[in-house]
Amino acid sequence: MRWPSILFALTAACGHSKPAAPAGPPKPLYERLGGTPAITAVVEEFVTTTGSDPRISQFFINADIPRLKKLMVEQICHDTGGPCEYTGKTMKESHANMHVNAKAFEAFIDDLTKTLAKLKVPQQETSEVLAAFNGMRADVVTE
């Protein structure tokens, strides 16, 4: 028996196992959220929630809801490290004439928070999604 084999046998006999392999790079948020199907479920629920929220529903009255959902899925997928390409306008362009104020933006974030909680998105991923949306505040809030 060679020396390394003896050491391995002794450490195994003492209840020690081989050292754990180093962890690979962390998974992108896209994967941790559950990919496109999970993002689509969040968007579906979120659009329903915001559309019935009297604080912000007026922003969605004339919206093309199927297109809005498609673009939201693309954007979230792209922004969380997924394979999607976002094909919509920039946030600044798409909100330029909407007159969104800070109070309306907070209602939007509140609805998103409730949606993520309802769908049991883990806290770490919820925090990252909310941080991404909060990062868009300057491009969305115009008043």
C-alpha positions in Angstrom: 0.0 0.0 0.0 1.4 3.4 -0.9 1.5 6.3 1.5 -1.3 8.4 0.0 -3.6 5.4 0.0 -2.8 4.8 3.7 -3.6 8.4 4.6 -6.9 8.2 2.6 -7.8 4.9 4.4 -7.0 6.4 7.8 -9.0 9.6 7.2 -11.9 7.6 5.8 -11.9 5.3 8.9 -11.9 8.4 11.1 -15.1 9.6 9.5 -13.4 12.2 7.3 -14.2 12.3 3.6 -12.4 13.9 0.7 -12.4 17.7 0.8 -15.4 19.2 -0.9 -14.7 20.3 -4.4 -14.5 24.1 -4.6 -17.9 25.6 -5.4 -18.3 26.8 -9.0 -19.3 30.3 -9.9 -22.7 31.3 -8.5 -25.7 30.7 -10.7 -27.1 33.8 -12.4 -30.3 35.2 -10.9 -32.1 34.0 -14.0 -31.4 30.4 -13.1 -32.1 30.9 -9.4 -35.5 32.4 -10.2 -36.4 29.3 -12.2 -35.8 30.6 -15.8 -38.3 31.9 -18.3 -41.3 29.9 -17.0 -40.9 31.3 -13.5 -40.3 34.8 -14.8 -43.4 34.5 -17.0 -45.4 33.4 -13.9 -44.2 36.4 -12.0 -45.0 38.8 -14.8 -48.5 37.3 -15.3 -49.3 37.7 -11.6 -47.7 41.1 -11.4 -49.5 42.6 -14.4 -52.8 41.4 -12.9 -51.9 43.0 -9.5 -50.8 46.3 -10.9 -53.8 46.4 -13.3 -56.2 46.2 -10.3 -54.2 48.5 -8.0 -56.1 51.9 -7.9 -52.8 53.7 -7.1 -51.3 52.9 -10.5 -53.9 51.1 -12.7 -54.4 54.3 -14.8 -50.9 53.7 -16.3 -52.1 50.4 -17.8 -55.5 51.5 -19.2 -54.4 51.9 -22.8 -51.5 49.5 -22.7 -51.2 46.6 -25.0 -51.1 44.0 -22.2 -49.9 41.0 -24.2 -47.0 43.1 -25.6 -46.3 44.6 -22.1 -46.0 41.1 -20.6 -43.8 39.9 -23.5 -41.4 42.8 -23.0 -41.4 42.5 -19.2 -40.4 38.8 -19.5 -37.7 39.7 -22.0 -36.3 42.5 -19.9 -36.3 40.5 -16.6 -34.8 37.5 -18.4 -32.1 39.6 -19.9 -31.4 41.7 -16.8 -31.0 38.6 -14.6 -28.5 36.9 -16.8 -30.8 34.8 -19.0 -30.6 34.2 -22.7 -33.3 36.6 -23.8 -32.8 39.7 -25.8 -34.9 42.8 -24.8 -36.6 44.3 -27.8 -38.4 47.2 -26.2 -37.6 50.8 -25.8 -35.3 52.0 -22.9 -37.1 52.7 -19.6 -36.5 56.4 -20.1 -38.1 56.4 -23.6 -41.1 54.2 -22.6 -41.9 56.3 -19.5 -41.1 59.7 -20.9 -44.7 60.9 -21.3 -46.3 58.9 -18.5 -45.8 61.4 -15.8 -44.8 58.8 -13.2 -44.1 60.3 -9.8 -42.3 58.8 -6.8 -45.5 57.8 -5.1 -46.6 55.8 -8.2 -43.2 54.2 -8.5 -43.4 53.1 -4.8 -46.8 51.5 -5.5 -45.2 49.6 -8.4 -42.4 48.4 -6.1 -45.0 47.5 -3.4 -47.0 45.4 -5.9 -43.8 43.7 -7.1 -42.9 42.9 -3.6 -46.3 41.4 -2.9 -46.2 39.4 -6.1 -42.8 37.9 -5.3 -44.0 37.0 -1.8 -47.2 35.4 -3.1 -45.2 33.3 -5.5 -42.7 32.4 -2.7 -39.6 33.7 -4.4 -36.8 33.4 -1.8 -35.6 36.5 0.0 -32.2 36.7 -1.6 -33.7 36.6 -5.1 -36.5 39.0 -4.1 -33.9 41.5 -2.9 -32.0 41.2 -6.1 -35.1 41.7 -8.3 -36.2 44.7 -6.2 -32.7 46.2 -6.4 -32.8 45.9 -10.2 -36.2 47.6 -10.5 -35.2 50.3 -8.0 -32.1 50.9 -10.1 -34.5 52.0 -12.9 -36.2 54.7 -10.8 -34.3 57.7 -12.3 -35.4 56.6 -15.8 -39.1 56.0 -14.8 -39.9 58.8 -12.4 -40.3 62.0 -14.3 -42.2 64.1 -11.7 
